[in-house]
Amino acid sequence: MRMSKLVTALVAAGAMAAAGPGFAQDIKMGVVAGMSGPGTSYGIGIRQGAEMAVKEINAAGGIKGRKISLVVVDDASNPA
């Protein structure tokens, strides 16, 4: 049973690799920061720093040819 799962996984990985660069999707990076609430000034700086880094990395060709897309989530400066 375990061997058949391994073979299936390897076949799927091979099929994805054979699909070529058109199959590659963006790498999604998440940032959770306080965009509202008492920590807004820190959250905005965190977001801007992440956006600058993503822009710089993408301008240099991304990571192994894949671009990065940033997903920003507001935690409202709530530690919970």
mmJSON file of the N, C-alpha and C atoms, coordinates in Angstrom:
{"data_MODEL":{"atom_site":{
"group_PDB":["ATOM","ATOM","ATOM","ATOM","ATOM","ATOM","ATOM","ATOM","ATOM","ATOM","ATOM","ATOM","ATOM","ATOM","ATOM","ATOM","ATOM","ATOM","ATOM","ATOM","ATOM","ATOM","ATOM","ATOM","ATOM","ATOM","ATOM","ATOM","ATOM","ATOM","ATOM","ATOM","ATOM","ATOM","ATOM","ATOM","ATOM","ATOM","ATOM","ATOM","ATOM","ATOM","ATOM","ATOM","ATOM","ATOM","ATOM","ATOM","ATOM","ATOM","ATOM","ATOM","ATOM","ATOM","ATOM","ATOM","ATOM","ATOM","ATOM","ATOM","ATOM","ATOM","ATOM","ATOM","ATOM","ATOM","ATOM","ATOM","ATOM","ATOM","ATOM","ATOM","ATOM","ATOM","ATOM","ATOM","ATOM","ATOM","ATOM","ATOM","ATOM","ATOM","ATOM","ATOM","ATOM","ATOM","ATOM","ATOM","ATOM","ATOM","ATOM","ATOM","ATOM","ATOM","ATOM","ATOM","ATOM","ATOM","ATOM","ATOM","ATOM","ATOM","ATOM","ATOM","ATOM","ATOM","ATOM","ATOM","ATOM","ATOM","ATOM","ATOM","ATOM","ATOM","ATOM","ATOM","ATOM","ATOM","ATOM","ATOM","ATOM","ATOM","ATOM","ATOM","ATOM","ATOM","ATOM","ATOM","ATOM","ATOM","ATOM","ATOM","ATOM","ATOM","ATOM","ATOM","ATOM","ATOM","ATOM","ATOM","ATOM","ATOM","ATOM","ATOM","ATOM","ATOM","ATOM","ATOM","ATOM","ATOM","ATOM","ATOM","ATOM","ATOM","ATOM","ATOM","ATOM","ATOM","ATOM","ATOM","ATOM","ATOM","ATOM","ATOM","ATOM","ATOM","ATOM","ATOM","ATOM","ATOM","ATOM","ATOM","ATOM","ATOM","ATOM","ATOM","ATOM","ATOM","ATOM","ATOM","ATOM","ATOM","ATOM","ATOM","ATOM","ATOM","ATOM","ATOM","ATOM","ATOM","ATOM","ATOM","ATOM","ATOM","ATOM","ATOM","ATOM","ATOM","ATOM","ATOM","ATOM","ATOM","ATOM","ATOM","ATOM","ATOM","ATOM","ATOM","ATOM","ATOM","ATOM","ATOM","ATOM","ATOM","ATOM","ATOM","ATOM","ATOM","ATOM","ATOM","ATOM","ATOM","ATOM","ATOM","ATOM","ATOM","ATOM","ATOM","ATOM","ATOM","ATOM","ATOM","ATOM","ATOM","ATOM","ATOM","ATOM","ATOM","ATOM","ATOM"],
"id":[1,2,3,4,5,6,7,8,9,10,11,12,13,14,15,16,17,18,19,20,21,22,23,24,25,26,27,28,29,30,31,32,33,34,35,36,37,38,39,40,41,42,43,44,45,46,47,48,49,50,51,52,53,54,55,56,57,58,59,60,61,62,63,64,65,66,67,68,69,70,71,72,73,74,75,76,77,78,79,80,81,82,83,84,85,86,87,88,89,90,91,92,93,94,95,96,97,98,99,100,101,102,103,104,105,106,107,108,109,110,111,112,113,114,115,116,117,118,119,120,121,122,123,124,125,126,127,128,129,130,131,132,133,134,135,136,137,138,139,140,141,142,143,144,145,146,147,148,149,150,151,152,153,154,155,156,157,158,159,160,161,162,163,164,165,166,167,168,169,170,171,172,173,174,175,176,177,178,179,180,181,182,183,184,185,186,187,188,189,190,191,192,193,194,195,196,197,198,199,200,201,202,203,204,205,206,207,208,209,210,211,212,213,214,215,216,217,218,219,220,221,222,223,224,225,226,227,228,229,230,231,232,233,234,235,236,237,238,239,240],
"type_symbol":["N","C","C","N","C","C","N","C","C","N","C","C","N","C","C","N","C","C","N","C","C","N","C","C","N","C","C","N","C","C","N","C","C","N","C","C","N","C","C","N","C","C","N","C","C","N","C","C","N","C","C","N","C","C","N","C","C","N","C","C","N","C","C","N","C","C","N","C","C","N","C","C","N","C","C","N","C","C","N","C","C","N","C","C","N","C","C","N","C","C","N","C","C","N","C","C","N","C","C","N","C","C","N","C","C","N","C","C","N","C","C","N","C","C","N","C","C","N","C","C","N","C","C","N","C","C","N","C","C","N","C","C","N","C","C","N","C","C","N","C","C","N","C","C","N","C","C","N","C","C","N","C","C","N","C","C","N","C","C","N","C","C","N","C","C","N","C","C","N","C","C","N","C","C","N","C","C","N","C","C","N","C","C","N","C","C","N","C","C","N","C","C","N","C","C","N","C","C","N","C","C","N","C","C","N","C","C","N","C","C","N","C","C","N","C","C","N","C","C","N","C","C","N","C","C","N","C","C","N","C","C","N","C","C","N","C","C","N","C","C"],
"label_atom_id":["N","CA","C","N","CA","C","N","CA","C","N","CA","C","N","CA","C","N","CA","C","N","CA","C","N","CA","C","N","CA","C","N","CA","C","N","CA","C","N","CA","C","N","CA","C","N","CA","C","N","CA","C","N","CA","C","N","CA","C","N","CA","C","N","CA","C","N","CA","C","N","CA","C","N","CA","C","N","CA","C","N","CA","C","N","CA","C","N","CA","C","N","CA","C","N","CA","C","N","CA","C","N","CA","C","N","CA","C","N","CA","C","N","CA","C","N","CA","C","N","CA","C","N","CA","C","N","CA","C","N","CA","C","N","CA","C","N","CA","C","N","CA","C","N","CA","C","N","CA","C","N","CA","C","N","CA","C","N","CA","C","N","CA","C","N","CA","C","N","CA","C","N","CA","C","N","CA","C","N","CA","C","N","CA","C","N","CA","C","N","CA","C","N","CA","C","N","CA","C","N","CA","C","N","CA","C","N","CA","C","N","CA","C","N","CA","C","N","CA","C","N","CA","C","N","CA","C","N","CA","C","N","CA","C","N","CA","C","N","CA","C","N","CA","C","N","CA","C","N","CA","C","N","CA","C","N","CA","C","N","CA","C","N","CA","C","N","CA","C","N","CA","C","N","CA","C","N","CA","C"],
"label_alt_id":[null,null,null,null,null,null,null,null,null,null,null,null,null,null,null,null,null,null,null,null,null,null,null,null,null,null,null,null,null,null,null,null,null,null,null,null,null,null,null,null,null,null,null,null,null,null,null,null,null,null,null,null,null,null,null,null,null,null,null,null,null,null,null,null,null,null,null,null,null,null,null,null,null,null,null,null,null,null,null,null,null,null,null,null,null,null,null,null,null,null,null,null,null,null,null,null,null,null,null,null,null,null,null,null,null,null,null,null,null,null,null,null,null,null,null,null,null,null,null,null,null,null,null,null,null,null,null,null,null,null,null,null,null,null,null,null,null,null,null,null,null,null,null,null,null,null,null,null,null,null,null,null,null,null,null,null,null,null,null,null,null,null,null,null,null,null,null,null,null,null,null,null,null,null,null,null,null,null,null,null,null,null,null,null,null,null,null,null,null,null,null,null,null,null,null,null,null,null,null,null,null,null,null,null,null,null,null,null,null,null,null,null,null,null,null,null,null,null,null,null,null,null,null,null,null,null,null,null,null,null,null,null,null,null,null,null,null,null,null,null],
"label_comp_id":["MET","MET","MET","ARG","ARG","ARG","MET","MET","MET","SER","SER","SER","LYS","LYS","LYS","LEU","LEU","LEU","VAL","VAL","VAL","THR","THR","THR","ALA","ALA","ALA","LEU","LEU","LEU","VAL","VAL","VAL","ALA","ALA","ALA","ALA","ALA","ALA","GLY","GLY","GLY","ALA","ALA","ALA","MET","MET","MET","ALA","ALA","ALA","ALA","ALA","ALA","ALA","ALA","ALA","GLY","GLY","GLY","PRO","PRO","PRO","GLY","GLY","GLY","PHE","PHE","PHE","ALA","ALA","ALA","GLN","GLN","GLN","ASP","ASP","ASP","ILE","ILE","ILE","LYS","LYS","LYS","MET","MET","MET","GLY","GLY","GLY","VAL","VAL","VAL","VAL","VAL","VAL","ALA","ALA","ALA","GLY","GLY","GLY","MET","MET","MET","SER","SER","SER","GLY","GLY","GLY","PRO","PRO","PRO","GLY","GLY","GLY","THR","THR","THR","SER","SER","SER","TYR","TYR","TYR","GLY","GLY","GLY","ILE","ILE","ILE","GLY","GLY","GLY","ILE","ILE","ILE","ARG","ARG","ARG","GLN","GLN","GLN","GLY","GLY","GLY","ALA","ALA","ALA","GLU","GLU","GLU","MET","MET","MET","ALA","ALA","ALA","VAL","VAL","VAL","LYS","LYS","LYS","GLU","GLU","GLU","ILE","ILE","ILE","ASN","ASN","ASN","ALA","ALA","ALA","ALA","ALA","ALA","GLY","GLY","GLY","GLY","GLY","GLY","ILE","ILE","ILE","LYS","LYS","LYS","GLY","GLY","GLY","ARG","ARG","ARG","LYS","LYS","LYS","ILE","ILE","ILE","SER","SER","SER","LEU","LEU","LEU","VAL","VAL","VAL","VAL","VAL","VAL","VAL","VAL","VAL","ASP","ASP","ASP","ASP","ASP","ASP","ALA","ALA","ALA","SER","SER","SER","ASN","ASN","ASN","PRO","PRO","PRO","ALA","ALA","ALA"],
"label_asym_id":["A","A","A","A","A","A","A","A","A","A","A","A","A","A","A","A","A","A","A","A","A","A","A","A","A","A","A","A","A","A","A","A","A","A","A","A","A","A","A","A","A","A","A","A","A","A","A","A","A","A","A","A","A","A","A","A","A","A","A","A","A","A","A","A","A","A","A","A","A","A","A","A","A","A","A","A","A","A","A","A","A","A","A","A","A","A","A","A","A","A","A","A","A","A","A","A","A","A","A","A","A","A","A","A","A","A","A","A","A","A","A","A","A","A","A","A","A","A","A","A","A","A","A","A","A","A","A","A","A","A","A","A","A","A","A","A","A","A","A","A","A","A","A","A","A","A","A","A","A","A","A","A","A","A","A","A","A","A","A","A","A","A","A","A","A","A","A","A","A","A","A","A","A","A","A","A","A","A","A","A","A","A","A","A","A","A","A","A","A","A","A","A","A","A","A","A","A","A","A","A","A","A","A","A","A","A","A","A","A","A","A","A","A","A","A","A","A","A","A","A","A","A","A","A","A","A","A","A","A","A","A","A","A","A","A","A","A","A","A","A"],
"label_entity_id":["1","1","1","1","1","1","1","1","1","1","1","1","1","1","1","1","1","1","1","1","1","1","1","1","1","1","1","1","1","1","1","1","1","1","1","1","1","1","1","1","1","1","1","1","1","1","1","1","1","1","1","1","1","1","1","1","1","1","1","1","1","1","1","1","1","1","1","1","1","1","1","1","1","1","1","1","1","1","1","1","1","1","1","1","1","1","1","1","1","1","1","1","1","1","1","1","1","1","1","1","1","1","1","1","1","1","1","1","1","1","1","1","1","1","1","1","1","1","1","1","1","1","1","1","1","1","1","1","1","1","1","1","1","1","1","1","1","1","1","1","1","1","1","1","1","1","1","1","1","1","1","1","1","1","1","1","1","1","1","1","1","1","1","1","1","1","1","1","1","1","1","1","1","1","1","1","1","1","1","1","1","1","1","1","1","1","1","1","1","1","1","1","1","1","1","1","1","1","1","1","1","1","1","1","1","1","1","1","1","1","1","1","1","1","1","1","1","1","1","1","1","1","1","1","1","1","1","1","1","1","1","1","1","1","1","1","1","1","1","1"],
"label_seq_id":[1,1,1,2,2,2,3,3,3,4,4,4,5,5,5,6,6,6,7,7,7,8,8,8,9,9,9,10,10,10,11,11,11,12,12,12,13,13,13,14,14,14,15,15,15,16,16,16,17,17,17,18,18,18,19,19,19,20,20,20,21,21,21,22,22,22,23,23,23,24,24,24,25,25,25,26,26,26,27,27,27,28,28,28,29,29,29,30,30,30,31,31,31,32,32,32,33,33,33,34,34,34,35,35,35,36,36,36,37,37,37,38,38,38,39,39,39,40,40,40,41,41,41,42,42,42,43,43,43,44,44,44,45,45,45,46,46,46,47,47,47,48,48,48,49,49,49,50,50,50,51,51,51,52,52,52,53,53,53,54,54,54,55,55,55,56,56,56,57,57,57,58,58,58,59,59,59,60,60,60,61,61,61,62,62,62,63,63,63,64,64,64,65,65,65,66,66,66,67,67,67,68,68,68,69,69,69,70,70,70,71,71,71,72,72,72,73,73,73,74,74,74,75,75,75,76,76,76,77,77,77,78,78,78,79,79,79,80,80,80],
"pdbx_PDB_ins_code":[null,null,null,null,null,null,null,null,null,null,null,null,null,null,null,null,null,null,null,null,null,null,null,null,null,null,null,null,null,null,null,null,null,null,null,null,null,null,null,null,null,null,null,null,null,null,null,null,null,null,null,null,null,null,null,null,null,null,null,null,null,null,null,null,null,null,null,null,null,null,null,null,null,null,null,null,null,null,null,null,null,null,null,null,null,null,null,null,null,null,null,null,null,null,null,null,null,null,null,null,null,null,null,null,null,null,null,null,null,null,null,null,null,null,null,null,null,null,null,null,null,null,null,null,null,null,null,null,null,null,null,null,null,null,null,null,null,null,null,null,null,null,null,null,null,null,null,null,null,null,null,null,null,null,null,null,null,null,null,null,null,null,null,null,null,null,null,null,null,null,null,null,null,null,null,null,null,null,null,null,null,null,null,null,null,null,null,null,null,null,null,null,null,null,null,null,null,null,null,null,null,null,null,null,null,null,null,null,null,null,null,null,null,null,null,null,null,null,null,null,null,null,null,null,null,null,null,null,null,null,null,null,null,null,null,null,null,null,null,null],
"Cartn_x":[0.828,0.0,0.871,1.889,2.757,3.54,3.971,4.744,3.894,2.619,1.778,1.548,1.473,1.332,2.594,3.74,5.003,5.109,4.75,4.803,3.844,2.657,1.688,2.227,2.844,3.407,4.531,5.387,6.488,5.981,4.961,4.387,3.772,3.067,2.463,3.536,4.617,5.709,6.365,6.543,7.116,6.229,4.933,3.997,4.034,4.146,4.218,5.522,6.61,7.896,7.893,7.232,7.17,6.29,5.412,4.523,5.295,6.506,7.362,7.083,7.701,7.587,6.19,5.354,3.99,3.183,3.629,2.909,3.239,4.416,4.863,3.95,3.541,2.708,3.521,2.929,3.586,3.766,4.8,5.01,4.284,3.358,2.603,3.281,3.538,4.099,3.074,2.876,1.903,2.56,1.925,2.351,1.138,1.254,0.193,0.723,0.065,0.532,-0.66,-0.432,-1.481,-1.656,-2.558,-2.822,-3.85,-4.456,-5.39,-5.185,-5.761,-5.591,-4.362,-3.926,-2.821,-1.457,-1.289,0.001,0.071,-0.785,-0.865,0.467,1.179,2.437,3.452,3.474,4.379,3.904,2.611,2.056,2.273,2.103,2.311,3.77,4.69,6.11,6.471,5.875,6.117,5.636,4.426,3.879,4.745,5.151,5.969,7.325,7.92,9.187,9.04,7.955,7.706,7.464,6.716,6.451,7.735,8.623,9.904,10.748,10.792,11.58,11.036,9.713,9.095,9.381,9.281,9.548,10.997,11.916,13.332,13.623,13.056,13.282,12.684,11.466,10.822,11.577,12.134,12.9,14.175,14.692,15.905,15.595,14.338,13.987,13.23,12.92,12.146,12.997,12.349,13.02,12.916,14.053,14.105,13.107,13.02,12.15,10.697,10.349,8.961,8.831,7.82,7.569,6.921,7.066,6.463,5.258,4.17,3.025,2.796,2.471,2.341,0.872,0.563,-0.788,-0.685,-1.353,-1.283,-2.606,-2.49,-3.666,-3.547,-4.621,-4.662,-5.118,-4.273,-4.67,-5.244,-5.456,-6.025,-5.261,-3.969,-3.097,-3.61,-4.309,-4.883,-4.021,-3.348,-2.484,-3.217,-4.497,-5.248,-5.36],
"Cartn_y":[-1.193,0.0,1.255,1.267,2.431,2.653,1.577,1.678,2.262,1.896,2.409,3.911,4.398,5.836,6.563,5.966,6.57,6.642,5.563,5.536,6.576,6.678,7.665,9.08,9.345,10.67,10.987,10.009,10.228,10.474,9.739,9.936,11.331,11.763,13.097,14.178,13.988,14.962,15.029,13.886,13.853,14.544,14.347,14.997,16.51,16.974,18.415,18.992,18.259,18.724,18.754,17.778,17.72,18.819,19.366,20.425,21.684,21.804,22.916,24.175,25.274,26.518,27.115,26.745,27.252,26.773,25.711,25.146,25.898,26.508,27.179,28.36,28.419,29.513,30.422,31.555,32.468,31.809,32.232,31.818,32.836,32.389,33.305,33.401,34.641,34.906,35.683,35.297,35.965,36.861,37.99,38.918,39.223,38.959,39.292,40.427,41.582,42.755,43.604,44.449,45.34,46.531,46.427,47.52,48.493,48.121,48.996,48.774,49.636,49.509,50.246,49.996,50.765,50.51,49.427,49.122,49.468,50.382,50.704,51.169,52.02,52.554,51.438,50.445,49.308,48.428,48.171,47.311,47.859,49.168,49.789,49.657,49.858,49.704,48.274,47.311,45.895,45.591,46.055,45.811,46.456,47.7,48.394,47.709,47.242,46.521,45.23,44.495,43.244,43.53,44.59,44.943,45.321,46.057,46.427,45.195,44.262,43.042,42.215,42.09,41.312,41.965,43.277,43.993,43.782,43.845,43.662,42.236,41.254,39.86,39.567,40.047,39.82,40.505,41.705,42.414,41.66,40.883,40.097,38.724,38.474,37.205,36.255,36.661,35.81,34.739,33.69,32.553,31.383,31.008,29.944,30.2,31.472,31.852,32.077,31.858,32.046,33.373,34.135,35.421,35.21,36.208,36.177,37.102,36.651,37.523,37.612,38.813,39.083,39.094,38.399,38.386,39.026,40.164,40.912,40.746,40.388,40.211,41.144,41.859,42.777,42.018,42.013,41.368,42.375,43.632,44.698,44.924,44.63,44.79,44.001,42.912,42.069,40.814,40.595,39.432,38.091,38.074,36.812,36.382],
"Cartn_z":[0.0,0.0,0.0,0.861,0.974,-0.327,-0.965,-2.198,-3.324,-3.398,-4.47,-4.309,-3.065,-2.835,-3.268,-2.991,-3.385,-4.903,-5.583,-7.044,-7.617,-7.055,-7.52,-7.339,-6.198,-5.933,-6.911,-7.195,-8.134,-9.553,-9.961,-11.289,-11.388,-10.344,-10.343,-10.393,-9.629,-9.635,-11.011,-11.637,-12.979,-13.997,-13.877,-14.8,-14.636,-13.391,-13.159,-13.71,-13.54,-14.055,-15.577,-16.187,-17.641,-18.216,-17.398,-17.876,-18.216,-17.695,-18.055,-17.256,-17.672,-16.912,-16.916,-17.848,-17.869,-16.677,-16.054,-14.908,-13.626,-13.578,-12.355,-12.032,-10.788,-10.33,-9.429,-9.081,-8.156,-6.801,-6.111,-4.732,-3.865,-3.06,-2.211,-0.849,-0.433,0.884,1.681,2.916,3.762,4.786,5.041,6.071,6.933,8.216,9.166,10.028,9.922,10.658,11.076,12.051,12.541,11.624,10.679,9.751,10.315,11.423,12.122,13.62,14.426,15.861,16.346,17.582,18.171,17.516,16.81,16.192,14.722,14.277,12.855,12.274,12.978,12.427,12.198,13.075,12.881,11.732,11.682,10.639,9.246,9.097,7.788,7.374,8.316,8.017,7.64,8.334,8.019,6.611,6.285,4.944,3.871,4.09,3.099,2.91,3.99,3.885,3.108,3.364,2.629,1.157,0.854,-0.548,-1.272,-0.587,-1.192,-1.482,-0.534,-0.728,-1.884,-1.953,-3.036,-4.385,-4.446,-5.698,-6.142,-5.189,-5.491,-5.968,-5.295,-5.672,-7.041,-7.288,-8.58,-9.711,-9.465,-10.486,-10.854,-9.887,-10.128,-10.725,-11.063,-11.694,-10.801,-9.582,-8.681,-8.037,-7.597,-6.977,-7.941,-8.505,-9.51,-10.631,-11.029,-12.138,-11.768,-10.522,-10.08,-9.342,-9.679,-9.044,-7.673,-6.811,-5.484,-5.491,-4.909,-4.688,-3.184,-2.731,-1.307,-0.912,0.173,0.745,2.123,2.303,3.567,4.316,5.596,6.438,7.636,7.926,9.065,10.308,11.342,12.59,13.582,13.136,13.937,15.241,15.24,16.413,17.619,17.338,18.401,18.522,19.648,19.787,19.706,19.944,19.879,18.45],
"occupancy":[1.0,1.0,1.0,1.0,1.0,1.0,1.0,1.0,1.0,1.0,1.0,1.0,1.0,1.0,1.0,1.0,1.0,1.0,1.0,1.0,1.0,1.0,1.0,1.0,1.0,1.0,1.0,1.0,1.0,1.0,1.0,1.0,1.0,1.0,1.0,1.0,1.0,1.0,1.0,1.0,1.0,1.0,1.0,1.0,1.0,1.0,1.0,1.0,1.0,1.0,1.0,1.0,1.0,1.0,1.0,1.0,1.0,1.0,1.0,1.0,1.0,1.0,1.0,1.0,1.0,1.0,1.0,1.0,1.0,1.0,1.0,1.0,1.0,1.0,1.0,1.0,1.0,1.0,1.0,1.0,1.0,1.0,1.0,1.0,1.0,1.0,1.0,1.0,1.0,1.0,1.0,1.0,1.0,1.0,1.0,1.0,1.0,1.0,1.0,1.0,1.0,1.0,1.0,1.0,1.0,1.0,1.0,1.0,1.0,1.0,1.0,1.0,1.0,1.0,1.0,1.0,1.0,1.0,1.0,1.0,1.0,1.0,1.0,1.0,1.0,1.0,1.0,1.0,1.0,1.0,1.0,1.0,1.0,1.0,1.0,1.0,1.0,1.0,1.0,1.0,1.0,1.0,1.0,1.0,1.0,1.0,1.0,1.0,1.0,1.0,1.0,1.0,1.0,1.0,1.0,1.0,1.0,1.0,1.0,1.0,1.0,1.0,1.0,1.0,1.0,1.0,1.0,1.0,1.0,1.0,1.0,1.0,1.0,1.0,1.0,1.0,1.0,1.0,1.0,1.0,1.0,1.0,1.0,1.0,1.0,1.0,1.0,1.0,1.0,1.0,1.0,1.0,1.0,1.0,1.0,1.0,1.0,1.0,1.0,1.0,1.0,1.0,1.0,1.0,1.0,1.0,1.0,1.0,1.0,1.0,1.0,1.0,1.0,1.0,1.0,1.0,1.0,1.0,1.0,1.0,1.0,1.0,1.0,1.0,1.0,1.0,1.0,1.0,1.0,1.0,1.0,1.0,1.0,1.0,1.0,1.0,1.0,1.0,1.0,1.0],
"B_iso_or_equiv":[0.0,0.0,0.0,0.0,0.0,0.0,0.0,0.0,0.0,0.0,0.0,0.0,0.0,0.0,0.0,0.0,0.0,0.0,0.0,0.0,0.0,0.0,0.0,0.0,0.0,0.0,0.0,0.0,0.0,0.0,0.0,0.0,0.0,0.0,0.0,0.0,0.0,0.0,0.0,0.0,0.0,0.0,0.0,0.0,0.0,0.0,0.0,0.0,0.0,0.0,0.0,0.0,0.0,0.0,0.0,0.0,0.0,0.0,0.0,0.0,0.0,0.0,0.0,0.0,0.0,0.0,0.0,0.0,0.0,0.0,0.0,0.0,0.0,0.0,0.0,0.0,0.0,0.0,0.0,0.0,0.0,0.0,0.0,0.0,0.0,0.0,0.0,0.0,0.0,0.0,0.0,0.0,0.0,0.0,0.0,0.0,0.0,0.0,0.0,0.0,0.0,0.0,0.0,0.0,0.0,0.0,0.0,0.0,0.0,0.0,0.0,0.0,0.0,0.0,0.0,0.0,0.0,0.0,0.0,0.0,0.0,0.0,0.0,0.0,0.0,0.0,0.0,0.0,0.0,0.0,0.0,0.0,0.0,0.0,0.0,0.0,0.0,0.0,0.0,0.0,0.0,0.0,0.0,0.0,0.0,0.0,0.0,0.0,0.0,0.0,0.0,0.0,0.0,0.0,0.0,0.0,0.0,0.0,0.0,0.0,0.0,0.0,0.0,0.0,0.0,0.0,0.0,0.0,0.0,0.0,0.0,0.0,0.0,0.0,0.0,0.0,0.0,0.0,0.0,0.0,0.0,0.0,0.0,0.0,0.0,0.0,0.0,0.0,0.0,0.0,0.0,0.0,0.0,0.0,0.0,0.0,0.0,0.0,0.0,0.0,0.0,0.0,0.0,0.0,0.0,0.0,0.0,0.0,0.0,0.0,0.0,0.0,0.0,0.0,0.0,0.0,0.0,0.0,0.0,0.0,0.0,0.0,0.0,0.0,0.0,0.0,0.0,0.0,0.0,0.0,0.0,0.0,0.0,0.0,0.0,0.0,0.0,0.0,0.0,0.0],
"pdbx_formal_charge":[null,null,null,null,null,null,null,null,null,null,null,null,null,null,null,null,null,null,null,null,null,null,null,null,null,null,null,null,null,null,null,null,null,null,null,null,null,null,null,null,null,null,null,null,null,null,null,null,null,null,null,null,null,null,null,null,null,null,null,null,null,null,null,null,null,null,null,null,null,null,null,null,null,null,null,null,null,null,null,null,null,null,null,null,null,null,null,null,null,null,null,null,null,null,null,null,null,null,null,null,null,null,null,null,null,null,null,null,null,null,null,null,null,null,null,null,null,null,null,null,null,null,null,null,null,null,null,null,null,null,null,null,null,null,null,null,null,null,null,null,null,null,null,null,null,null,null,null,null,null,null,null,null,null,null,null,null,null,null,null,null,null,null,null,null,null,null,null,null,null,null,null,null,null,null,null,null,null,null,null,null,null,null,null,null,null,null,null,null,null,null,null,null,null,null,null,null,null,null,null,null,null,null,null,null,null,null,null,null,null,null,null,null,null,null,null,null,null,null,null,null,null,null,null,null,null,null,null,null,null,null,null,null,null,null,null,null,null,null,null],
"auth_seq_id":[1,1,1,2,2,2,3,3,3,4,4,4,5,5,5,6,6,6,7,7,7,8,8,8,9,9,9,10,10,10,11,11,11,12,12,12,13,13,13,14,14,14,15,15,15,16,16,16,17,17,17,18,18,18,19,19,19,20,20,20,21,21,21,22,22,22,23,23,23,24,24,24,25,25,25,26,26,26,27,27,27,28,28,28,29,29,29,30,30,30,31,31,31,32,32,32,33,33,33,34,34,34,35,35,35,36,36,36,37,37,37,38,38,38,39,39,39,40,40,40,41,41,41,42,42,42,43,43,43,44,44,44,45,45,45,46,46,46,47,47,47,48,48,48,49,49,49,50,50,50,51,51,51,52,52,52,53,53,53,54,54,54,55,55,55,56,56,56,57,57,57,58,58,58,59,59,59,60,60,60,61,61,61,62,62,62,63,63,63,64,64,64,65,65,65,66,66,66,67,67,67,68,68,68,69,69,69,70,70,70,71,71,71,72,72,72,73,73,73,74,74,74,75,75,75,76,76,76,77,77,77,78,78,78,79,79,79,80,80,80],
"auth_comp_id":["MET","MET","MET","ARG","ARG","ARG","MET","MET","MET","SER","SER","SER","LYS","LYS","LYS","LEU","LEU","LEU","VAL","VAL","VAL","THR","THR","THR","ALA","ALA","ALA","LEU","LEU","LEU","VAL","VAL","VAL","ALA","ALA","ALA","ALA","ALA","ALA","GLY","GLY","GLY","ALA","ALA","ALA","MET","MET","MET","ALA","ALA","ALA","ALA","ALA","ALA","ALA","ALA","ALA","GLY","GLY","GLY","PRO","PRO","PRO","GLY","GLY","GLY","PHE","PHE","PHE","ALA","ALA","ALA","GLN","GLN","GLN","ASP","ASP","ASP","ILE","ILE","ILE","LYS","LYS","LYS","MET","MET","MET","GLY","GLY","GLY","VAL","VAL","VAL","VAL","VAL","VAL","ALA","ALA","ALA","GLY","GLY","GLY","MET","MET","MET","SER","SER","SER","GLY","GLY","GLY","PRO","PRO","PRO","GLY","GLY","GLY","THR","THR","THR","SER","SER","SER","TYR","TYR","TYR","GLY","GLY","GLY","ILE","ILE","ILE","GLY","GLY","GLY","ILE","ILE","ILE","ARG","ARG","ARG","GLN","GLN","GLN","GLY","GLY","GLY","ALA","ALA","ALA","GLU","GLU","GLU","MET","MET","MET","ALA","ALA","ALA","VAL","VAL","VAL","LYS","LYS","LYS","GLU","GLU","GLU","ILE","ILE","ILE","ASN","ASN","ASN","ALA","ALA","ALA","ALA","ALA","ALA","GLY","GLY","GLY","GLY","GLY","GLY","ILE","ILE","ILE","LYS","LYS","LYS","GLY","GLY","GLY","ARG","ARG","ARG","LYS","LYS","LYS","ILE","ILE","ILE","SER","SER","SER","LEU","LEU","LEU","VAL","VAL","VAL","VAL","VAL","VAL","VAL","VAL","VAL","ASP","ASP","ASP","ASP","ASP","ASP","ALA","ALA","ALA","SER","SER","SER","ASN","ASN","ASN","PRO","PRO","PRO","ALA","ALA","ALA"],
"auth_asym_id":["A","A","A","A","A","A","A","A","A","A","A","A","A","A","A","A","A","A","A","A","A","A","A","A","A","A","A","A","A","A","A","A","A","A","A","A","A","A","A","A","A","A","A","A","A","A","A","A","A","A","A","A","A","A","A","A","A","A","A","A","A","A","A","A","A","A","A","A","A","A","A","A","A","A","A","A","A","A","A","A","A","A","A","A","A","A","A","A","A","A","A","A","A","A","A","A","A","A","A","A","A","A","A","A","A","A","A","A","A","A","A","A","A","A","A","A","A","A","A","A","A","A","A","A","A","A","A","A","A","A","A","A","A","A","A","A","A","A","A","A","A","A","A","A","A","A","A","A","A","A","A","A","A","A","A","A","A","A","A","A","A","A","A","A","A","A","A","A","A","A","A","A","A","A","A","A","A","A","A","A","A","A","A","A","A","A","A","A","A","A","A","A","A","A","A","A","A","A","A","A","A","A","A","A","A","A","A","A","A","A","A","A","A","A","A","A","A","A","A","A","A","A","A","A","A","A","A","A","A","A","A","A","A","A","A","A","A","A","A","A"],
"auth_atom_id":["N","CA","C","N","CA","C","N","CA","C","N","CA","C","N","CA","C","N","CA","C","N","CA","C","N","CA","C","N","CA","C","N","CA","C","N","CA","C","N","CA","C","N","CA","C","N","CA","C","N","CA","C","N","CA","C","N","CA","C","N","CA","C","N","CA","C","N","CA","C","N","CA","C","N","CA","C","N","CA","C","N","CA","C","N","CA","C","N","CA","C","N","CA","C","N","CA","C","N","CA","C","N","CA","C","N","CA","C","N","CA","C","N","CA","C","N","CA","C","N","CA","C","N","CA","C","N","CA","C","N","CA","C","N","CA","C","N","CA","C","N","CA","C","N","CA","C","N","CA","C","N","CA","C","N","CA","C","N","CA","C","N","CA","C","N","CA","C","N","CA","C","N","CA","C","N","CA","C","N","CA","C","N","CA","C","N","CA","C","N","CA","C","N","CA","C","N","CA","C","N","CA","C","N","CA","C","N","CA","C","N","CA","C","N","CA","C","N","CA","C","N","CA","C","N","CA","C","N","CA","C","N","CA","C","N","CA","C","N","CA","C","N","CA","C","N","CA","C","N","CA","C","N","CA","C","N","CA","C","N","CA","C","N","CA","C","N","CA","C","N","CA","C","N","CA","C","N","CA","C"],
"pdbx_PDB_model_num":[1,1,1,1,1,1,1,1,1,1,1,1,1,1,1,1,1,1,1,1,1,1,1,1,1,1,1,1,1,1,1,1,1,1,1,1,1,1,1,1,1,1,1,1,1,1,1,1,1,1,1,1,1,1,1,1,1,1,1,1,1,1,1,1,1,1,1,1,1,1,1,1,1,1,1,1,1,1,1,1,1,1,1,1,1,1,1,1,1,1,1,1,1,1,1,1,1,1,1,1,1,1,1,1,1,1,1,1,1,1,1,1,1,1,1,1,1,1,1,1,1,1,1,1,1,1,1,1,1,1,1,1,1,1,1,1,1,1,1,1,1,1,1,1,1,1,1,1,1,1,1,1,1,1,1,1,1,1,1,1,1,1,1,1,1,1,1,1,1,1,1,1,1,1,1,1,1,1,1,1,1,1,1,1,1,1,1,1,1,1,1,1,1,1,1,1,1,1,1,1,1,1,1,1,1,1,1,1,1,1,1,1,1,1,1,1,1,1,1,1,1,1,1,1,1,1,1,1,1,1,1,1,1,1,1,1,1,1,1,1]
}}}
